[in-house]
Amino acid sequence: MSAVGSASAKLLLFGEHSAVYGFPALGIPLPWKTTVKLVRAENMQWKVAPRYLPRLNPLLSKLPEIFPELHSLSPLEIIVHSETPIGVGFGSSGALCVALTRAVFSQIGQHAQAKEIWSRAHALEAYFHTNPSGIDTGISTMEQGGYLQKKGSILPSFQPFKKKLPCLIVGAFPRSMNTSDLVSGLRQKMETAFEPMEHIEHLGEIAKLSLDQLDCPATFGELATLAHVHLKALGISIPELDSLLEKALTLGACGGKLSGSGGGGAFYIVCENRNSAEKIIRQLEFPNLYLLLDSSFEKIRQ
């Protein structure tokens, strides 16, 4: 007997770093899927590319703590297939945690509500990120774009979007640091200076404003660019991304910003429409850019 669970990658639109301090975040699922298949085996083990085993093997001992239901089952082989680029801010670990949670519930024959899946996946993600916000696993669990905000509870609240997003170009640079290091580095800055908190507060206000501008590419793009200015001031952007976003603006983009914790990684560019996006993609001459429109995800040839 086997069981399967899957979950989507995510793109954080607004709320990087500020969400940790109680400000809202906006994000959407991406069509990239992570799939987990559970098969009975002689020993509990992962079936993934060997380079991921050092990171994943210690998680095996944590699974029975988060899923006591596994005690009554035979050992399982955990087979993972992921389309999501890893380590660049598209929520690969969050998607893995949600997919694994869904597979476990399927294996034990239990239909779990979204909140229960989110809660267990969030507990799993604490292995990858010491103090996860719950945003990545929330977007992957809910499978729709939404406005999330944490107010003292373990998990953030989730409010689905009521408007369609503008056309986006999505891409990523290699990252120089991981999420945990970036978050802890920023926290240390905030302990010694007031200025970083001012940028965090501005980012929180921009996130609030953006919710009403989802269907207005020009304003949404302006807010994205403004948010990137504050993220750059916090020292978490990279010159290569700054230059790419500036070039996109000269080509007619409405705006753009980094997405995720920074240090390179994911970014998006806001466009007026599909035609504009295709033109910008071809002129940017940047590898592996995707066009996202109405949940359709397409790699555009340059």
N, C-alpha and C positions, 0 to 999 in steps of 0.2 A: 504494500500500500504506500502511495506517495501523496504529497500535498504540495500545492503551489501557491505562492503569494507574489504580488507585484506592486510596485509603487513608482511614482513619477519623480523626476528631478525637479528642482525649483529655480526660479529667478527672483531674487529679492529686488524690488523696485525702489523702495525707500525704507529707511529705518536702520541702516547699518550702524552698529555700535550704540546708537541712541536707544534702541529697543531694550538693551540690557539695563538701562536706567529708567524703565517704565514708560518710555515714549512709544507711540505706535509704529508699526511696520506694515508695509504692503508687499505682497508677493503673489506669484502665479506659478502653477505647475508647468513644467515643460514636457514635451512628448517623449523625451528620453526615458526609457523604463529600466528598472532594476527588477529582476525576477529571481526568486528563491524557490528551489524545489527541495523538499525533504524526502529522503528515502531511508528505509530501515537498513541498518548496517551493524557490523560487529562492534565498532567503536564510534563514539561521537567525533566527527571530523568535518573539516571544510573541503569542498572541491572547488578550488579557485586557482588562478594563476599563482605559481610558487612565490612570486615577489610579494604577495599580499599576506601570506601565511604568518610571518612574524607579528604582524599587526592584529590579525584576526584570531589566531590560536588562543591567546589568553582570554578572549571573550567567551570561549566554550564553558569555562567554569562558572561564568556569571549567569548563563542561560537558566539553569534550574532555580536560581534565586528570583529571577524575574518571571519565570514560567514554572511554578511548582507543579503544574499539570504534567510536565515532562518526566517526573519521577516514576510515573506508572507506565511509561512507554519504553520500548526498546531504543538502544542508541540510534542516532540518526546521522546520515551523511547530509551535509548542507551544501547544495550545489547552487552557485551564484553565477548569474549572467547579467551584466550591466552594460547598457548603452551610454551611460552617463560619464563624461570626462571626470576623472578623479583628481581631487586635490586642488581645484581651481574655483570653488565657490558655487557650484551648481547643486549642492546638497546631496552628494553621493552617499555620505554616511547616513544621513537622515532617511533617504530612500531605501537603503539597505535595511535599516532598523524597522521601517514600516512594512517592507516586503517580508522580512523574516517573521514579524509579529503576525501578519496575515496568514503566512504559511503554517505557523504553529497552531493558530486557532482552527485552521482547516484540518490539520492533522488530528487534533483532539475532537473534531466534530462539533465545535462550538461556534455559533454565530455571534460575533461580538459587535457591539455598537461602535460607531466611529470614535467616541470619546474614550472607550476602553482600549481600542487599538492605539490611539494617540498616546494615552498614558503609558502603556507598556513600551511603545517605541521610544518615547521620551526617556524612560528609565534605561533603555539600552544605549541610547545616544550619549548618556553621561559617561560611558566608557570611552567614547571618542573625543568628547569635549567635556571637560570637568564640570562646567556649569552651563549646559545648553539652554538656550532661550525657549525652546519648544516651537520655534517658528518653522524651521525646516520640516520637522516631522508633522507639524500641523498642516502645512500646505500639501505635503505628500498624502496625508491621511484624508483630508477633505476633498482633494482632487479638483479644486477650483480656486480661482483667485480670491483673495480676501484681505481684510484689514484686521490685523492682530495687535493686541495690547495686553501686557502682563500687569496685573494690579494686585500683587500680593499672593495670588493663587499659584499653584505649581505650574499649571498650563495657562497660556494666554487665552483671552476671549477671541472668538473668530466671527467676523461679519463678512459674508460673501459680497463681492462686488455686484452692483446693480447696473453698471454701465460697461460697454465694450472698451477695450484698450485700443490705443492707436497702434499703427504698424511699427514693429520694433526690429532692429538688427541686433543680433546676439552673437557675442564672441568671447574669447578669453586669451589672456597672456599667461605664460608660465609664472608661477608664484615663487617669491623669494622666501616667504615665511608661512607657517601654518596658522590656522585660525586661533588656536590657543595662545600662541606667542604674540600675535597681533593684538588680541584682546587684553592680555596681561600687560603688554607694553604700553598700551593706551591708558590702562588703569594707573600705572605707575606715573605717567605724565600728569594725570589728573590729581594725583596726591601731592604733587609739588608745585602746581600752577593752576590758576583760575581760568586762563584762556581756553584750554581744551573743553571745559564744561560749557562755555559760551557757545562753542561750535556744536556741541552735542545738543544743546537746547534749540539752536537754530535748525538742526537736522530734524528734531522732533516736530517743530512747527511746520516745516516744509512737508513732512509726511502727512500731517493732518490736512494741510491745504490741498495736497495732491489727490485726495479721495474724491473731491468734487470736480476734478479736471481730467478724469480718466478718458473721457470722450472728446477732449479738446487737445489735439496734438501740439499746437503752438504753446499753450500754457503749460501743459504737462512737460514738454521738452524744456521750457525755461526753468521750471522747478527742478528738473533733473540736473541741468547745468549748474544751477545755484547750489544744489546739494553737493555736487562734485567739488565745487569751490571750497566748501567747508571740510569735506573729506580730505582734500588735498592739503588744507591748512593743518589737519590733524596728523599729517605725515604718513598717510596710508596708501596714497596713490603712487604711481611710478611715472617718470618722465615720458616713457614710450606711450602710455595710455593717454596722458595729457595731450600729447602731440596728435594722437589719432583722433581724439574728440574734437580738438580745434580744427583739424582738417575736415572732419565731417560737417562741422558748422559752415565752413566756407563752401562746401558742396551742396548746401541746402538743407541739412538736418535741422530739426527743431530743437535738439539738445541731446544730452547723453551723460552717462556717469558710470563709475565703477559699480559693481553689484557684489555684495558679500563683504568679507572682512578686509579685503584689500591686499596690498603687497603684490600687485599684479592680479591675475585671476579674471573672473567674469566681468563683463561690462555689457551695457546696451546703449543703443542709439535710437532716438525717437524720430520717426519720419512722418511726413504729411500723408503719404499713401504708398501703395505698392510700387508704382512706377518710380517715385522718388527714391524709395529704398533700393531698388535694383540698380538705379544709376549710381547711387552713393557707394554701394557695395563694389561695383566694378571699378570705380575710381579710387577707392581706398587702397586697393592692392594689398589686402591683409588676408592671410590664409584662414580658411574654415569659418566663414561668416554665414550666419543663418538668418532667414527672414521669418519672423513670427507674426502671423495675422490671423485673427479669429481661430486661435488654437491650432492653426496649420503651421507646420515647421518645415522649412525648405532650405536646403543648401543651394546657394546661387553660384553658378559658374562665373568665373571672372575672366 
